[in-house]
């Protein structure tokens, strides 16, 4: 165990996380972070001041440890934490649905909102959707990533606004009059899903 002057000072200056019973009944989980020379011991606690969970460090092999901690969260604290986790899961699920809805997959009706070659406002149904390499250009990040399908990769790279990076992908769309156009996926917005795939 290394315990030089700097680490000794750190251990002396920092108050024990269990001092005055601050986190009593509020410890949700424990973990150990193993680095090259030393290990650091951390606890997930519920902080009443922020009304949120927080990871704190309560000891390390690099300096004299402060104290021992154990999971002792009360049912009320556990319920708060579980509610927070559920809210986060729901938020992520909603964002994924939004991303998927805005991906110009085959069979969706789209509208051209920018670009130079296809008239702005053109609407049609997507009959082809794929990596730009299939159209003669190489997409950023490569043709495929870790074996995932092109559609799955496009969904994964969409940004927080639900439109995000469609960079490196192109679509083919067919208008109601039968005209066909090819353009970058970033040039269109999804109008609606349609059952019939042209």
Secondary structure, DSSP 8 states (H G I E B T S, - for coil): ----HHHHHHHHHS--TTGGGTTTT-EEEEEEEE-SS-EEEEEEEEETTTTEEEEEEEEETTS-----------HHHHHHHHHHHHHHHHHHHHHHHHHHHTS--TTEEEEE-S-SSS-TT-EEEEEEEEEGGGGTS--TT-S-STT--HHHHHHHT--TTSS---TTEEEEEE-TTS-EEEEEGGGEEEEEE-SS--
